[in-house]
Structures are given as structure tokens and as C-alpha cells.
Amino acid sequence: MSNAALRAPGGAAQAPGRFDDSPFVRACRGQSVSRVPVWFMRQAGRSLPEYRAARGPGSILDAIAQPDLVAELTSQPVDRYGTDAAIFFSDIVVPAAAVGFGVDVAPGTGPVVSEPFRSAADLARLRPLEPETDTPYVIEAVQLLSRSLSVPLIGFAGGPFTVASYLVEGGPSKNFTKVKALMHADPALWHDLVERLTDMALASLRSQLDAGASAIQVFDSWAGILTPTHYAELVLPATRRLFADLESSHPGTPTILFGVGTGELLGLMATAGTSAVGVDWRVPLDEARLRVGPTKAVQGNLDPALCLGSWEVAAAETREILVRAGTAPGHIFNLGHGVLPETDPGILEQVVELVHREGHAGLDVNVGLGVDVDVEVDVDVGATRIDVDDGAGGME
Ligand code: CP3
């Protein structure tokens, strides 16, 4: 598929980027690749001994405000695993914390809010983010990284539902009752809250792109708790606006929208205006491709828990995903959610090698001449036998 087909109708031409030829950027755009790209959500973090050594004690928000440390922590997994992209070391609550909403990140728990969002009066506590003055350390760290990294840097922000959920619930939640109550009891207030959070995410993402990030992922991690109807009515409009505004200021930027448990939302998420949709492990990747449709790349979707045991188990699952990805372009290999802290880094290292060695989605050799190939993949994955005939599907 051509590049133009992945762009919004009438979208401006994209500025050439330093990593336009990288497997990660090319796969996001549905172009052929020299190898299937792979990176891991939460690849920088507690599963790496070098992370624990460099990070030191204290809140992660303090670590995030030190550009040299951020550059080191962002680069560590790229150096160790040989991933095809780096994810910027930061957190989804940084913009809200930076405007003084009163958010911290408790080790082992996640974001905690001292005075949760309750009423219209709390909107005043969410003034617009001014990245140059509120988060200069983000800009500085991205600038450092865009000079030093040999792979694209993925900037990110939290999606509107997920950030709102922390602010309204006051911390991590299982059932999201308070945020759901607010959405339905006061849709006008919900709308104002989500629009403000979207403006903050947009300002942050633009500052990361201006500083040299090559791509963007929006983590709407907990949106899968919503019904498709409520997602479509109460979250998708702001999400679409976010990506449309990004496309007008930074045309052609590869963008990914991800959430956990979003099997029933994938078709809707695919209309948000991104290049790719992230998929968790619950939906087989070939089924996810059908739900997302032929014009989007898909990212995923190895169950992170399957990296906790033997290499044989992780290898079999990785191979199954590579088979389900088919041969058409537009697959970025990843986990279905973040790396678990107890993961042996050696397993992830081997996953990267295996994806690079055996991944075949969009390989130049398959699609180099734009010729439609009809490759029959017939792989024996342990006990499961999968036959995939993938000449026609995918992004061609
Ligand atoms: O490699 C990377 O992905 C690092 C960058 C990163 C962090 N948080 C660093 C971090 C990214 C992309 C995030 C995003 C993030 N933060 C999300 C979306 C991704 C997802 O997992 O769904 C969410 C929901 C948050 C909020 C948050 N921050 C949680 C739930 C936690 C975990 C709490 C814990 O300690 O287990 C955090 C803390 C956090 N953010 C850590 C890291 C490395 C671990 C704590 C630390 O090292 O101090």
C-alpha cells in the first residue's frame, strides 16, 4: 500500500524524518521492511538490573525530571535487547503533575492523587500545559535522545479515558466506578475534562515531536473497561480530535493507539486516525487484523506472562504470533501489555532475535516489487498446528 493511503484525505505531505527508512517507521506506514520490527511496552524498567542500578530511590517523577538519567534509562533496553524503537522514559501522569494537579506515582502502586477530580471547580486545577516552562526536562531529554539513538524514539501520552480515570478515581482502580459514574451522571463535565486532558496530551506530544521524537503512542490502557457504545460516545471523539490535530501540525507522523482488553473496541479504535492499533494478547493477531481493517498496521501481541517461564513457551507463542501476522506489511511485534517486573531479560533478548530471524510480515523479499504474493505458511507450533494462507489479506 502506498504511503498516501495511510494519510488523512487532504493531509499535508510529511516532512522527511531521519528514521523514515527504519523497519519500525516503515511497518507503521504499511510499507515493506527489511525485518519485522520489535519493541516492548515498558521495556525500560524494573526487569533490567542496569535500570535498578541507575534509577536510585525516590519517586519516578523525580527521575523523569533528570534529562541525562532519562536518556540513559531510555537507551538501556535498546542496547540490551536490540529493539527497533525506544520508548521515551516518562509517565502518562507527567502533564497533570506538571500543572500542579497533585499527582505522585507510588512505587508498586502507580499514580495516586491527593485530591481527586470531583466537580466543575476542579477544572481550574487543569490549566493548559506549557511544555517549555512546565516540562522543559521532557524537551531536553528528547533532544538528547534524538541525537544519540540509532533507532526511532517513540514519544507518548496517556489517552483521555486512562488519565481521567486516575484523576477521578484518585489512583489505580479495578472497576472504575467513580469515573464511570461521572461520565454518565454529568456528560457535560466529562466532556470538559476530556477536552482539557486532550489539549494537555496534544501539547506534550507536539513538544516531543518538535524535540525529535519519530513516532507517537497514545496509551489509553484502561479504555477496554468501557462498552463499545460508551467508548464511541464518550472517548473516541476526543481521541479522534487528538490525532487529527497532530496530523495537521505534524503530518505523516507514525501514530499508535493502544489499550488493554480492547478486543470489542478494535474496530472503533481503528477509526481514531492513527497509523497503527496496539492489540493485547486476548485477540489472536489475525482476528485483530480483521477487526482493525486493511489500512492500519497492528502492533502486538505476546502475553507478557508467557515471558516469565521457559524459553520454549515464549518461543512457541512468539512463532504463533508471527504466523498469525501473515506476510502482508504492517506488523510491529510487541507484547500485549507492559513487561512484567519479574521478567528475565534473557527471554526478551531471545524474543527479539527470533522475531528478526523468523518474522515475515511485509519482508522486502515478499513485497519488494509490489507483486502480490501468495505464500502459504505452514508452521507447527508445539501442539497447535496453524495453517495460514495469507496472500490476499493484510494491507496490500
Ligand atoms: O519502557 C517504558 O515503557 C518506560 C516508560 C513508561 C513508564 N510508564 C515508566 C514507569 C511508560 C510508557 C509508562 C506509561 C504508563 N504509566 C501507563 C501506560 C502503559 C501501561 O502499562 O498501560 C500507565 C497506565 C502508567 C501509570 C503507571 N505508572 C503505573 C500503572 C505504574 C506502575 C506502578 C508500579 O510501580 O508497578 C507507574 C510507575 C512507572 N512508570 C514505573 C515505570 C518504569 C515503575 C516504577 C518505578 O520504577 O519507579
Boltz pocket constraint, residues with backbone or C-beta under 6 A from the ligand:
constraints:
  - pocket:
      binder: B
      contacts: [[A, 40], [A, 41], [A, 42], [A, 43], [A, 44], [A, 45], [A, 46], [A, 55], [A, 58], [A, 59], [A, 60], [A, 87], [A, 88], [A, 89], [A, 90], [A, 91], [A, 92], [A, 93], [A, 105], [A, 106], [A, 107], [A, 108], [A, 109], [A, 110], [A, 111], [A, 156], [A, 162], [A, 219], [A, 221], [A, 338]]
      max_distance: 6.0
